[in-house]
Amino acid sequence: MGQQVELGVCGEMGGRRLEALALLGLGIRRLSITPVSVGPIKELVRKVDLGEITAAMNGWLASPPPDMRAALSAWATERGIEHE
């Protein structure tokens, strides 16, 4: 069996709340972001149930919605998670 490789994301994508939420749902736990993004992303991480977003993302990947961003945005809104 192969080794597990730790994966991280570096760049602007991890510093935007909706994209960071999607990355968390995909199992990414290492985000390298700009200093100005640290506070908002830390707040997001504290509010998200990782098991719940992972299950939702797995469902969307198995049966893609017509608009993934809209589905993710609605999911966050329903849980009171700021994503803008």
trRosetta pair geometry for C-beta under 8 A, 3 or more apart (Angstrom, degrees):
i j d omega theta_ij theta_ji phi_ij phi_ji
6 30 6.8 63 163 -6 105 140
7 28 6.3 -78 103 -114 99 83
7 30 7.2 -178 105 43 40 109
8 28 6.9 112 -130 -163 34 97
8 29 7.9 -66 -100 73 75 53
8 30 3.2 -58 -106 99 104 117
8 31 6.8 -164 -165 -71 87 23
8 32 6.2 66 152 -18 123 98
9 13 6.1 -76 162 81 131 113
9 14 4.7 154 100 -58 111 120
9 23 5.8 -85 9 -140 153 146
9 28 5.5 20 -12 -172 113 148
9 30 7.1 150 20 94 59 69
9 31 5.5 -12 65 -116 93 67
9 32 7.0 -157 97 27 45 76
10 14 7.2 -40 -111 10 15 136
10 31 8.0 152 -86 -168 39 44
10 32 3.9 -7 -110 62 81 124
11 14 6.5 109 66 12 58 94
11 15 7.8 -123 118 3 41 101
11 32 7.4 53 -8 81 42 90
12 15 5.5 -72 -156 42 45 111
12 16 6.6 38 155 -24 78 103
12 33 7.9 83 -123 -135 26 80
12 34 7.6 11 -102 -14 64 113
13 16 6.4 -62 -155 28 32 105
13 19 4.7 -120 -172 152 73 145
13 20 7.7 151 142 -63 62 60
13 23 7.1 116 135 -52 105 132
14 19 6.9 -105 -79 112 22 107
14 20 5.5 75 -162 -96 49 89
14 23 6.2 -32 -106 22 78 168
14 28 7.8 -116 -105 130 109 137
14 31 3.5 172 -172 -156 135 108
14 32 6.6 91 60 52 154 42
14 33 4.8 -128 102 -72 102 102
14 37 7.6 114 109 130 72 150
14 41 7.2 38 153 -123 77 152
15 20 7.1 84 -62 -57 4 119
15 31 7.5 159 -57 162 55 121
15 33 3.8 140 -76 -151 94 116
15 34 5.5 21 -101 26 158 87
15 36 7.8 58 -166 80 132 78
15 37 3.3 -71 -149 -119 102 169
15 41 6.4 -87 -130 -50 48 132
16 19 4.3 55 76 25 103 113
16 20 6.3 178 79 -17 46 89
16 37 7.7 -61 -51 -131 36 131
17 20 5.7 -56 -141 36 25 111
17 21 6.4 30 158 -23 62 104
17 40 6.1 -82 -72 150 105 115
17 41 7.1 -156 -96 -93 64 64
17 44 5.4 180 -139 -82 90 145
17 82 6.6 -54 -173 116 164 74
17 83 4.7 -167 120 -147 117 47
17 84 6.8 7 52 46 135 17
18 21 5.6 -50 -153 31 32 115
18 22 6.7 32 150 -17 63 102
18 69 6.8 44 160 -148 141 86
18 72 6.1 106 -166 118 95 124
18 73 6.3 -14 -123 -81 127 81
18 76 7.2 -109 -110 -12 78 158
18 83 4.5 77 -77 173 81 106
18 84 7.6 32 -37 -85 108 29
19 22 5.6 -50 -152 35 36 112
19 23 6.4 37 150 -19 66 104
20 23 5.5 -53 -147 37 34 113
20 24 6.3 39 152 -21 65 103
20 31 6.3 16 -128 -107 101 162
20 41 5.3 -144 -136 -130 169 103
20 44 5.9 90 98 99 130 155
20 45 7.9 -77 152 -60 124 84
21 24 5.7 -52 -149 34 30 112
21 25 6.5 31 151 -18 62 107
21 44 6.5 -107 -70 179 87 129
21 48 6.7 180 -126 -96 85 144
21 53 6.5 -126 -176 -146 82 144
21 72 6.2 141 102 180 122 115
21 76 6.1 -39 -137 -79 169 125
21 81 7.3 115 -103 134 137 141
21 83 6.2 -31 -14 -123 148 114
22 25 5.6 -57 -152 37 33 114
22 26 6.5 28 151 -17 65 106
22 57 6.9 129 -150 -110 59 124
22 68 7.8 63 -115 151 131 114
22 72 5.8 -26 -75 -126 95 156
23 26 5.6 -57 -149 38 34 110
23 28 4.1 -52 172 55 93 132
23 31 6.7 103 109 -85 150 114
24 27 7.9 82 -180 -45 30 10
24 28 6.5 -84 -78 64 31 77
24 29 7.5 73 -123 -91 68 55
24 45 7.1 180 -97 -110 143 78
24 48 6.0 57 123 118 158 160
24 50 6.3 -109 170 -121 106 85
24 53 5.7 29 106 103 103 147
24 54 7.8 -95 137 -63 70 77
25 53 4.1 -107 -88 148 90 95
25 54 5.5 177 -151 -89 56 40
25 56 6.3 -68 -135 73 131 90
25 57 3.1 135 156 -40 118 141
25 58 8.0 -144 171 -23 94 63
25 72 7.8 -129 0 -121 155 111
26 54 8.0 -176 -46 -120 9 73
26 57 5.9 -122 -63 159 56 154
27 54 6.6 68 -68 -119 74 112
28 31 6.9 83 137 -65 111 84
31 41 6.6 -123 93 175 148 151
33 37 4.2 -92 155 82 127 130
33 38 6.4 165 86 -71 113 61
33 41 6.0 110 35 -4 167 159
34 37 5.0 88 61 5 78 106
34 38 7.9 -119 99 -29 46 78
35 38 5.8 -29 -159 -9 42 117
36 39 7.9 -53 178 23 38 99
37 40 6.0 -69 -159 50 54 103
37 41 5.4 41 153 -18 88 117
38 41 6.2 -70 -144 43 23 103
38 42 6.0 25 161 -22 65 111
39 42 5.9 -57 -145 34 25 110
39 43 6.5 25 157 -18 62 106
40 43 5.6 -54 -151 35 32 114
40 44 6.5 36 151 -21 65 104
41 44 5.4 -48 -148 34 37 116
41 45 6.4 40 153 -21 66 102
42 45 5.7 -53 -147 35 32 111
42 46 6.5 32 154 -19 64 106
43 46 5.9 -58 -152 35 30 112
43 47 6.6 20 155 -14 64 111
43 82 7.8 0 118 51 124 114
44 47 6.0 -68 -152 39 30 106
44 48 6.2 23 159 -24 68 114
44 81 6.8 76 -138 -170 76 108
44 82 7.5 -106 -89 70 87 78
44 83 7.8 90 -120 -99 120 65
45 48 6.1 -59 -140 31 28 109
47 79 7.7 136 153 133 105 111
47 80 7.8 -121 -171 97 131 83
47 81 5.2 155 121 -111 133 95
48 52 7.6 -148 180 63 71 102
48 53 5.5 -8 -175 -23 115 139
48 81 6.6 56 -79 -117 78 147
49 52 3.8 51 92 13 113 117
49 53 6.6 152 80 -12 61 83
50 53 6.1 -57 -141 41 32 102
50 54 5.9 34 159 -22 66 110
51 54 5.8 -57 -145 37 26 112
51 55 6.3 27 157 -18 63 107
52 55 5.9 -54 -148 35 29 110
52 56 6.4 28 154 -17 63 107
53 56 5.5 -52 -145 39 35 113
53 57 6.1 35 155 -20 67 106
53 75 7.5 117 -116 142 77 138
54 57 5.8 -54 -145 38 29 109
54 58 6.3 31 155 -20 63 106
55 58 5.7 -53 -147 35 30 112
55 59 6.5 32 153 -19 62 106
56 59 5.7 -57 -154 35 31 113
56 60 6.4 27 152 -16 66 106
56 75 5.6 99 -177 -134 159 151
57 60 5.7 -55 -146 38 34 109
57 61 6.2 32 155 -19 67 106
58 61 5.8 -55 -145 38 30 109
58 62 6.3 29 155 -19 64 108
59 62 5.8 -57 -147 37 29 109
59 63 6.6 -33 171 40 65 94
60 63 7.1 -85 -138 70 24 59
60 64 6.1 51 172 -117 69 48
60 65 5.8 -44 -137 -6 97 95
60 68 6.2 104 171 -127 134 90
60 71 5.9 147 -111 116 131 151
60 72 7.7 -9 -67 -62 171 84
61 64 6.9 16 -129 -74 24 79
64 68 6.6 -48 -158 -71 93 101
65 68 5.9 141 59 -84 96 48
65 70 7.2 -125 123 72 133 94
65 71 4.1 127 38 -53 159 141
66 70 7.8 -11 82 49 81 130
67 70 3.8 42 105 16 119 117
67 71 6.5 159 91 -17 65 84
68 71 5.6 -56 -147 37 33 112
68 72 6.2 29 157 -16 67 108
69 72 5.9 -58 -146 41 29 109
69 73 6.0 31 155 -21 65 111
70 73 5.6 -55 -143 39 29 114
70 74 6.2 30 157 -19 64 106
71 74 5.9 -54 -146 36 27 109
71 75 6.4 32 152 -23 62 106
72 75 5.6 -50 -148 32 32 116
72 76 6.5 29 154 -16 64 105
72 83 7.6 180 133 -169 90 158
73 76 5.9 -56 -150 37 30 109
73 77 6.2 31 153 -20 65 108
73 83 5.9 -165 -124 90 67 145
74 77 5.6 -54 -143 38 32 113
74 78 6.3 37 157 -23 65 105
75 78 6.0 -56 -153 32 26 112
75 79 6.8 4 155 -1 60 112
76 79 6.1 -75 -154 47 31 100
76 81 4.1 -94 -163 76 84 107
76 82 7.6 -59 159 79 119 6
76 83 4.1 59 122 -38 162 138
77 80 7.7 40 -174 -71 32 25
77 81 7.4 -89 -58 52 22 70
77 83 7.3 -84 -53 18 69 121
